[in-house]
Amino acid sequence: MTATLMSSQTTAIRWADIIEYSQTGAKRKILLKDGSCQYVLVSLAAGMDIAEHTAGRNATVNVIEGQGVLTLESKEIVLESGVFAFVPANARHAIKAMTNIAFLLTLSEQIADSKH
């Protein structure tokens, strides 16, 4: 079981206090989980990647620092500080770190299509 870094009583954390890089792959720290979302700090050392995969949940990538490339369904999206990207459930995606990169990954339930 992986411990979370925050609880419903914790109101804030500082990225500089918790971002760490591993030279052998991605480092993941679960910040908080609730019934429908999971918030994970992911850090990836320069030159490392997260191989192409799919996930059954929607995800967002909110870049905190560094640079990389998100390949989403064969389209390349440049990742850099301040970029927010949406990855739909079941979409093929991968991430390559050009420099050390850290981002907040939020996993949520799949949004049902609605016709308004």
C-alpha positions as a printed Julia matrix, in Angstrom:
116×3 Matrix{Float64}:
   0.0    0.0     0.0
   1.39   3.39   -0.98
   1.03   6.2     1.53
  -0.31   9.55    0.43
   1.55  12.77    1.23
  -1.56  14.81    1.95
  -4.84  14.31    3.77
  -8.08  16.25    3.75
  -6.61  18.29    6.64
  -3.45  19.25    4.74
  -4.03  22.47    2.85
  -0.76  23.01    0.97
   2.62  21.6     0.02
   5.67  23.15   -1.64
   6.83  21.52   -4.87
  10.48  22.32   -4.03
  10.15  20.23   -0.86
   8.93  17.06   -2.56
  10.21  16.92   -6.16
  12.95  14.29   -6.53
  14.43  12.7    -9.65
  15.47   9.09  -10.13
  18.05   8.31  -12.81
  16.35   4.97  -13.55
  12.84   6.04  -14.51
   9.76   7.84  -13.28
   9.31   8.66   -9.62
   5.69   8.83   -8.49
   4.34  10.28   -5.24
   0.64  10.03   -4.52
  -0.4   13.36   -3.07
  -4.06  12.68   -2.42
  -6.8   10.2    -3.33
 -10.53  10.53   -2.99
 -13.49   8.59   -4.35
 -13.16   9.84   -7.92
  -9.67  11.38   -8.33
  -6.05  10.59   -7.65
  -3.39  13.34   -7.64
   0.16  12.14   -8.34
   3.44  14.05   -8.54
   5.5   12.46  -11.33
   9.15  13.34  -11.93
  11.2   12.02  -14.81
  14.95  12.51  -15.27
  16.33  13.94  -18.52
  16.46  11.32  -21.26
  14.03   8.97  -19.53
  10.6    8.1   -20.83
   7.29   6.55  -19.92
   6.54   3.98  -22.63
   3.38   4.19  -24.68
   0.37   2.86  -22.81
  -3.33   3.4   -22.22
  -5.28   3.93  -19.01
  -8.94   3.4   -18.23
  -9.3    6.83  -16.62
  -9.11  10.4   -17.9
  -5.88  12.14  -16.97
  -4.47  15.63  -16.94
  -0.8   16.57  -17.03
   0.03  19.93  -15.44
   3.75  20.67  -15.91
   5.5   22.19  -12.89
   9.08  22.35  -14.21
  11.25  21.07  -17.04
  10.66  20.13  -20.65
   9.47  17.05  -22.47
   7.16  15.7   -25.12
   3.79  14.03  -24.66
   2.87  11.82  -27.59
  -0.92  11.48  -27.57
  -2.45   9.28  -30.27
   0.6    9.96  -32.51
   0.42  13.76  -32.0
   3.37  15.42  -30.23
   2.62  18.03  -27.56
   5.52  20.07  -26.16
   5.56  19.99  -22.37
   7.06  22.88  -20.42
   6.29  24.76  -17.24
   2.72  26.04  -17.31
   1.38  23.58  -19.9
  -1.82  21.72  -19.04
  -2.75  18.72  -21.2
  -5.79  16.43  -21.18
  -5.42  12.71  -21.95
  -8.77  10.96  -22.54
  -9.37   7.51  -21.07
  -8.05   4.69  -23.28
  -5.96   7.03  -25.5
  -2.46   5.82  -26.43
   0.16   8.1   -24.9
   3.83   8.3   -23.86
   6.12  10.91  -22.31
   9.78  11.64  -23.07
  11.8   13.93  -20.76
  14.11  16.34  -22.61
  15.28  17.81  -19.28
  14.32  16.83  -15.75
  10.55  17.25  -15.77
   7.97  17.21  -12.99
   4.22  17.31  -13.43
   1.02  16.87  -11.51
  -0.89  13.91  -12.93
  -4.58  13.89  -12.06
  -6.53  10.71  -12.75
 -10.31  11.0   -12.78
 -13.33   9.01  -13.79
 -14.11   8.9   -17.48
 -16.41  11.73  -18.53
 -19.56  10.39  -20.14
 -20.51  12.0   -23.45
 -23.42  14.37  -22.93
 -25.58  15.93  -25.57
 -26.92  19.33  -24.54
